[in-house]
Amino acid sequence: MSIRSVQVDIPKIFYCDYTGGPFEKCIQCERQLREEGIPYLIEKALKPYGRYASYATIFEYAVCLTCADGMKSMLSKESLTNLMEYFQQNVGFNPHRQLLVSSEDYDPIKWIEHCMVSGRHVEQLAECQIYAYCVGEQLVFTEFPYMISGPVLDEVVDLLSAETKDELDNFKNEVVDGPSEFQDLLKAGPKVFI
């Protein structure tokens, strides 16, 4: 599946809920993402109510690619091996995504309607995480954007070593500010930057 280089304005679902606008800074190094036009990733954990027209955000952040590479060090060798094997076995031909590419449909919302692993539609989910690759004010289509369903994330967490889970818990505690109910939602275990 070949994706030609397509960029679109970042859709509002990938905006920062706190400010109501695009993410401004890297969560780690605090570089100005849009001003410097540097590549970065956005991750948002959501509780959708039907489609994405209505949802609650559990956590969200943007991270520059340099810091994202550094975040990989949080994963033990065992966890990295387990994750690579899992995704090699479970992410293959995705008919929904193939249809979007072949019809040159680059609507980001359509790309995140179905879990990239299970194929489940967002309407069937109580929780999911969405991911985007951006440069400046543009979302860039690569293997991104995509969505991972809550049940798949649970499977992924089960593949992580205790060492990695501790690292991710520490990171989660740094990332998630706000009301205690958000902290309570995440107590079940770490969520994963994939």
N, C-alpha and C positions, 0 to 999 in steps of 0.2 A: 504494500500500500504506500504509494508515494504522495506526499503532501507538498504541494508547491508552496513557495514562500508567500504567505498571506498574513497581513496585519490588519487589525481593525481597532477602533477605539475600545478601550477597556469598558465592558458592560458594567452596569451598576451593581450587579450581584457580586462582582469582585472589588467593589469599593470598600473602604474602611467604614464600618457601621458607626464607629465613634465620631468620626468627622463628617460623614456623609459624602466624602469625596474620595478620589484616588489615594492610595497609600503614598505617603511622602518619604518615609525613612525606612532604612533597613533596621529590623528589630535588634540585630546584633551590633553592628558597627555604627549605626545611625547616619550612614551616607544618605545624601539627598538623591533619591531614586529617579524622580522625574527630571529634576534640573540637570543632573549629570548624564541622563540618558543611558544609564547602565542597565544591563540585563538583571532581572530579578524574578523570584518566584513568589506567588501568593498561595497561601493555604487557608481555607476556611472550613471549620466544622459547623455543620448546620443541622437543625431539626426542621425539615420541610413540612409544611402543611399542605399536602397535595403536591402541586407543582411548586416552582420557585417563586410564584407571585407572593407567597407569604411564608416566612420562615423565621426561626430564632437562631441567632448566631451563638455558638458555644464558645468558640475562640477563633481568632483570625490574626494573621500577620503576613508581612512581606519580608523577604530576606534576599540580599544580593547574592549572586552566584558564588562569589568568593566565600562568603560566610556559609552558604549552603554546603559547599564542598567541605568546609571545616566541620559542619554539623554531622557529616558522615562519620567523623571520628567517634561520635557517641555510640556507634554501632560496633559491637564486638565482631571478631572474625566469624564466630559461629552464627551470629545473627545475620551478617551480610550473606554468608553462604546459604542459610535457610531462606532468606528473602529472595535471593537470585533464583534459586531452584523453584520456589513457589511461583514467582511471576513467569518464569520460562514455561512452566507446566500449565499455568492458568490464564495467561494473557496471550491469546493467539488471534485467530481470525475473529473479528468482531463485526457481524453483519451490519449493525446500525452505523458504526463508524465508517465502514467500507462504503456504504450507501452515501453518506455525507461527502466523503472524499470524491467518489466517482461522479456525483452530481454537482461537485464544487459548491456545496452548501457550507459556507463558513459563518454560520450563526452560532456564536459560542454557547448559547443556551441549549441548542440542540446537541452539542457535543458533550454536555454534562447531564443530559436527561437519563442516560443509562449507565449503570456501573460498568466500568471498563473490564472488570473481571467476571462478574456474575451475569451481566446483561439486565439486571433488574431495573425497572423504571423508577424514577424518583418518587412517583405516587405510591409505590409499594414500601417506602422506607420511613422509618422513624428517625434515622440519623444517617448522615453521609458526610464525606469530606470532598471538597472541590479544590482543584489546583489549576493555576494558570502560569504561563511563562510570559513575561512582559519586558518591553524595552521602552523606557520613557513613559509615554501615555498610550502605548499600543500593546494590545495582546497579540502575541505571535503564535500562529498555529504551527506546532511541531507534533510531538506525541501529546502535547498539551493543547487545549484544556481537557481535563478529564475529571470523572467523579468515581469515588470508591464508596461502596455501600457500607453501612455499619456492620452487617454480618461478616463481610470480607475483612474489614478492619479487625474484628474480633479474632478471625483466623490468623491474621498477620501478627497480632500481638502475641498469640500463643506460640509463634515461631521464635520469639525473641528470648535471648538469654536473660538471666536475672540481672547481670551486669548492665546490659543495655536498657532494661526496664528501669533500673535505678537512674541511669543517665537521662532517660526521657522524662521520668517523673520530675527530676530537678529542672529540666528545661521547661516542662509544662508549668511548673510552679512560678518560673520567671515570666513566662509568656502570658498566663491568664491572670489578668487583673480584673477587678470588678466585684460584683455582688457574690456573696458566699454561695448562692445557689449554683453559680457557674462552677465554682470549685467542687461543689457536691456532685454535679453531673459528671465530673471527670475522675472522681474517686475510684470508679470501677477499674481503672487501669490506664496506662499511657495510650495516647493516640500517636499515630506514627506519621512522620514526614516521609512520604514515599516519592 
